[in-house]
Amino acid sequence: MSEAVFERIREQLAADDVVLYMKGTPVFPMCGFSARVVQILSDAGVKFQSYNVLEDPELRQGLKDFSNWPTFPQLYVKGELVGGCDIVTEMAQTGELRQLLAEKGVVVAA
């Protein structure tokens, strides 16, 4: 994948504390897994930036190469890949997600 795509991903990750690469948008998710992660973040009061990988095939493939993670959604906190739907769901259920956000200094709504 081109270095330009990797640079764009790095810029997106640097611009926001919490970034979700997903299929669709938070208002109109295009897959159940993306919808689930949006719901978890919303329920937790986490402000996040999302990018629709279905609108940008170059970004979609670039992220797979960048993260070495083949599926979407992909959740990043402070530039670090947290994981996909299953991992985020489990972390939310165990309280690990809130702990990670607190450790990284991400402010969540009460």
C-alpha atoms as a printed R data frame, in Angstrom:
    type eleno elety resid chain resno       x      y      z
1   ATOM     1    CA   MET     A     1   0.000  0.000  0.000
2   ATOM     2    CA   SER     A     2   1.201  3.502 -0.729
3   ATOM     3    CA   GLU     A     3   3.005  5.579  1.846
4   ATOM     4    CA   ALA     A     4   0.485  8.371  1.117
5   ATOM     5    CA   VAL     A     5  -2.363  6.231  2.466
6   ATOM     6    CA   PHE     A     6  -0.358  5.296  5.559
7   ATOM     7    CA   GLU     A     7   0.403  8.989  6.135
8   ATOM     8    CA   ARG     A     8  -3.299  9.866  5.827
9   ATOM     9    CA   ILE     A     9  -4.144  7.167  8.394
10  ATOM    10    CA   ARG     A    10  -1.463  8.466 10.776
11  ATOM    11    CA   GLU     A    11  -2.861 12.008 10.412
12  ATOM    12    CA   GLN     A    12  -6.419 10.811 11.094
13  ATOM    13    CA   LEU     A    13  -5.284  8.911 14.185
14  ATOM    14    CA   ALA     A    14  -3.309 11.910 15.468
15  ATOM    15    CA   ALA     A    15  -6.242 14.301 15.013
16  ATOM    16    CA   ASP     A    16  -8.634 12.606 17.473
17  ATOM    17    CA   ASP     A    17  -8.256 10.628 20.694
18  ATOM    18    CA   VAL     A    18 -10.776  7.975 19.642
19  ATOM    19    CA   VAL     A    19 -11.147  6.923 16.007
20  ATOM    20    CA   LEU     A    20 -13.503  4.294 14.616
21  ATOM    21    CA   TYR     A    21 -13.015  2.965 11.115
22  ATOM    22    CA   MET     A    22 -16.354  1.424 10.262
23  ATOM    23    CA   LYS     A    23 -18.738  0.379  7.551
24  ATOM    24    CA   GLY     A    24 -21.202  3.227  7.214
25  ATOM    25    CA   THR     A    25 -21.631  6.114  9.627
26  ATOM    26    CA   PRO     A    26 -22.642  6.302 13.293
27  ATOM    27    CA   VAL     A    27 -26.099  7.475 12.212
28  ATOM    28    CA   PHE     A    28 -26.391  4.830  9.484
29  ATOM    29    CA   PRO     A    29 -24.092  1.860 10.148
30  ATOM    30    CA   MET     A    30 -23.856 -0.564  7.228
31  ATOM    31    CA   CYS     A    31 -23.094 -3.680  9.292
32  ATOM    32    CA   GLY     A    32 -24.132 -5.056 12.647
33  ATOM    33    CA   PHE     A    33 -20.587 -5.129 13.996
34  ATOM    34    CA   SER     A    34 -20.062 -1.432 13.276
35  ATOM    35    CA   ALA     A    35 -23.475 -0.646 14.784
36  ATOM    36    CA   ARG     A    36 -22.538 -2.548 17.954
37  ATOM    37    CA   VAL     A    37 -19.283 -0.620 18.482
38  ATOM    38    CA   VAL     A    38 -21.033  2.709 17.836
39  ATOM    39    CA   GLN     A    39 -23.636  1.742 20.455
40  ATOM    40    CA   ILE     A    40 -20.958  0.774 22.998
41  ATOM    41    CA   LEU     A    41 -19.069  4.046 22.513
42  ATOM    42    CA   SER     A    42 -22.265  6.089 22.627
43  ATOM    43    CA   ASP     A    43 -23.500  4.319 25.776
44  ATOM    44    CA   ALA     A    44 -20.124  4.991 27.414
45  ATOM    45    CA   GLY     A    45 -20.291  8.689 26.515
46  ATOM    46    CA   VAL     A    46 -17.178  8.512 24.351
47  ATOM    47    CA   LYS     A    47 -16.711 11.231 21.755
48  ATOM    48    CA   PHE     A    48 -15.178  9.691 18.645
49  ATOM    49    CA   GLN     A    49 -14.350 10.415 15.038
50  ATOM    50    CA   SER     A    50 -15.506  7.884 12.476
51  ATOM    51    CA   TYR     A    51 -14.462  7.124  8.921
52  ATOM    52    CA   ASN     A    52 -16.584  5.132  6.496
53  ATOM    53    CA   VAL     A    53 -14.317  2.559  4.841
54  ATOM    54    CA   LEU     A    54 -17.013  1.707  2.293
55  ATOM    55    CA   GLU     A    55 -16.634  5.164  0.720
56  ATOM    56    CA   ASP     A    56 -12.877  4.857  0.315
57  ATOM    57    CA   PRO     A    57 -11.478  1.546 -1.024
58  ATOM    58    CA   GLU     A    58  -7.906  2.865 -0.790
59  ATOM    59    CA   LEU     A    59  -8.376  3.669  2.906
60  ATOM    60    CA   ARG     A    60 -10.102  0.336  3.508
61  ATOM    61    CA   GLN     A    61  -7.209 -1.685  2.081
62  ATOM    62    CA   GLY     A    62  -4.630  0.653  3.569
63  ATOM    63    CA   LEU     A    63  -6.012  0.112  7.068
64  ATOM    64    CA   LYS     A    64  -5.852 -3.663  6.679
65  ATOM    65    CA   ASP     A    65  -2.164 -3.329  5.828
66  ATOM    66    CA   PHE     A    66  -1.480 -0.594  8.396
67  ATOM    67    CA   SER     A    67  -3.037 -2.443 11.322
68  ATOM    68    CA   ASN     A    68  -2.488 -6.013 10.154
69  ATOM    69    CA   TRP     A    69  -6.165 -6.430 11.094
70  ATOM    70    CA   PRO     A    70  -8.368 -7.768  8.275
71  ATOM    71    CA   THR     A    71 -11.856 -6.765  9.408
72  ATOM    72    CA   PHE     A    72 -13.947 -3.743 10.328
73  ATOM    73    CA   PRO     A    73 -14.774 -1.973 12.507
74  ATOM    74    CA   GLN     A    74 -11.381 -1.037 13.895
75  ATOM    75    CA   LEU     A    75 -11.266  1.069 17.058
76  ATOM    76    CA   TYR     A    76  -8.199  3.151 17.884
77  ATOM    77    CA   VAL     A    77  -7.554  5.016 21.129
78  ATOM    78    CA   LYS     A    78  -4.736  7.579 21.116
79  ATOM    79    CA   GLY     A    79  -3.434  6.088 17.868
80  ATOM    80    CA   GLU     A    80  -3.303  2.512 19.167
81  ATOM    81    CA   LEU     A    81  -5.480 -0.267 17.750
82  ATOM    82    CA   VAL     A    82  -7.828 -1.616 20.412
83  ATOM    83    CA   GLY     A    83  -9.547 -4.144 18.154
84  ATOM    84    CA   GLY     A    84 -12.785 -4.999 16.448
85  ATOM    85    CA   CYS     A    85 -16.330 -5.650 17.593
86  ATOM    86    CA   ASP     A    86 -15.713 -8.799 19.644
87  ATOM    87    CA   ILE     A    87 -12.789 -7.308 21.549
88  ATOM    88    CA   VAL     A    88 -14.532 -3.974 22.164
89  ATOM    89    CA   THR     A    89 -17.708 -5.761 23.301
90  ATOM    90    CA   GLU     A    90 -15.784 -7.919 25.750
91  ATOM    91    CA   MET     A    91 -13.820 -4.947 27.046
92  ATOM    92    CA   ALA     A    92 -17.035 -2.983 27.573
93  ATOM    93    CA   GLN     A    93 -18.604 -5.879 29.484
94  ATOM    94    CA   THR     A    94 -15.602 -6.339 31.788
95  ATOM    95    CA   GLY     A    95 -14.965 -2.636 32.368
96  ATOM    96    CA   GLU     A    96 -11.618 -2.798 30.575
97  ATOM    97    CA   LEU     A    97 -12.750 -0.269 27.970
98  ATOM    98    CA   ARG     A    98 -13.489  2.419 30.546
99  ATOM    99    CA   GLN     A    99 -10.197  1.589 32.275
100 ATOM   100    CA   LEU     A   100  -8.258  1.897 29.003
101 ATOM   101    CA   LEU     A   101  -9.918  5.218 28.190
102 ATOM   102    CA   ALA     A   102  -9.110  6.539 31.673
103 ATOM   103    CA   GLU     A   103  -5.489  5.369 31.435
104 ATOM   104    CA   LYS     A   104  -5.129  7.101 28.057
105 ATOM   105    CA   GLY     A   105  -6.674 10.307 29.412
106 ATOM   106    CA   VAL     A   106  -9.789 10.157 27.245
107 ATOM   107    CA   VAL     A   107 -12.640 12.123 28.790
108 ATOM   108    CA   VAL     A   108 -15.996 10.350 28.794
109 ATOM   109    CA   ALA     A   109 -19.370 11.843 29.613
110 ATOM   110    CA   ALA     A   110 -20.876 10.788 32.905
